[in-house]
Amino acid sequence: VQLQASGGGLVQAGGSLRLSCTASGRTFDSYSTGWFRQAPGKEREFVASINWSGRNTFYADTVKGRFTISRDNAKNTVYLQMNSPKPEDTAVYSCASRLASAGFSYGLKYTAWGHGTLVTVSS
């Protein structure tokens, strides 16, 4: 599966932004999908993940209650709704997937990665 993240840009703190992760090449409803981010000079970190059906999700503590992950398998797309972003959320956001047969857990190791989209949150 090939993944492409989009929707990044400049947003004011307290605003909202929706990122999209669109898949091609395989039927997306066979995959668990996660969002990750990497800020300048920092390690990549987990943000949120969703299982193949959309019924199960995980969130990093830093975004819980502000970000929402969802998916529309008919559109081969996973979304990350970012509400009330903070300047510390500024990063390149990437999505990743792995076949659902591998299970779904907080620490799942993803095998397919897409290029990221830059999100800049101004104060």
Secondary structure, 3 states (H helix, E strand, C coil): CEEEEECCEEEECCCEEEEEEEEECCCHHHEEEEEEEECCCCCCEEEEEECCCCCCEEECCCCCCCEEEEEEHHHCEEEEEEECCCHHHCEEEEEEEEEHHHCCCCCCCCCEECECEEEEEEC
